[in-house]
Amino acid sequence: MKALLLDRTAQRAFAIRGWLEAKSPLFSGICQEEITHREVIVGHAYAVVLLLIIGLAGTLEGGGL
């Protein structure tokens, strides 16, 4: 049973890695160059962090949202 669980976990890890390295058709079409799912996720993560920093800076300066 334990070996089966490890085997399924390994298969999922390989499936996720494969998906991350696969081409994102939407963003590749928008940018007209090959963009992977990993690059899309990293770009969105940067955007979220930037928005959080902007919100924090506005709050620290006394501005209301």
PANU-915332 format. One line per 3 residues: number of its first residue (from 1); their letters; for each residue x, y, z of C-alpha. Coordinates in Angstrom, 3 decimals. Layout:
<sites>
NUM = A = X/Y/Z ~ ...
</sites>
This chain:
<sites>
1 = MKA = 0.000/0.000/0.000 ~ 2.812/2.389/0.906 ~ 4.607/1.693/-2.382
4 = LLL = 1.392/2.376/-4.303 ~ 0.978/5.722/-2.528 ~ 4.560/6.716/-3.333
7 = DRT = 4.071/5.662/-6.935 ~ 0.952/7.831/-7.269 ~ 2.722/10.766/-5.636
10 = AQR = 5.615/10.452/-8.070 ~ 3.229/10.258/-11.019 ~ 1.447/13.425/-9.870
13 = AFA = 4.751/15.239/-9.440 ~ 5.792/14.326/-12.974 ~ 2.374/15.360/-14.305
16 = IRG = 2.609/18.750/-12.590 ~ 6.151/19.305/-13.833 ~ 5.059/18.412/-17.340
19 = WLE = 2.130/20.825/-17.146 ~ 4.375/23.621/-15.844 ~ 6.754/23.186/-18.764
22 = AKS = 3.955/22.986/-21.343 ~ 3.129/25.901/-23.596 ~ 0.267/28.163/-22.497
25 = PLF = -1.835/28.658/-25.638 ~ -3.607/31.805/-24.415 ~ -0.538/33.753/-23.349
28 = SGI = 1.537/32.418/-26.226 ~ -1.113/33.737/-28.599 ~ -1.261/37.109/-26.869
31 = CQE = 2.524/37.577/-26.746 ~ 3.231/35.926/-30.112 ~ 6.045/33.878/-28.559
34 = EIT = 6.186/30.633/-26.608 ~ 5.188/31.156/-22.957 ~ 5.029/28.255/-20.479
37 = HRE = 2.518/27.794/-17.673 ~ 5.375/28.274/-15.178 ~ 6.154/31.718/-16.625
40 = VIV = 2.475/32.681/-16.425 ~ 2.276/31.654/-12.750 ~ 5.488/33.497/-11.872
43 = GHA = 4.289/36.626/-13.690 ~ 0.975/36.578/-11.848 ~ 2.741/36.022/-8.513
46 = YAV = 4.921/39.095/-9.171 ~ 1.814/41.131/-10.020 ~ 0.060/40.089/-6.791
49 = VLL = 3.146/40.932/-4.694 ~ 3.444/44.311/-6.425 ~ -0.213/45.105/-5.686
52 = LII = 0.261/44.087/-2.038 ~ 3.297/46.371/-1.753 ~ 1.362/49.253/-3.313
55 = GLA = -1.527/48.680/-0.881 ~ 0.845/48.519/2.085 ~ 2.643/51.682/1.028
58 = GTL = -0.672/53.507/0.665 ~ -1.797/52.332/4.091 ~ 1.470/53.374/5.728
61 = EGG = 1.209/56.817/4.158 ~ -2.244/57.253/5.726 ~ -4.251/56.959/2.552
64 = GL = -7.593/55.209/2.619 ~ -8.686/52.703/0.063
</sites>
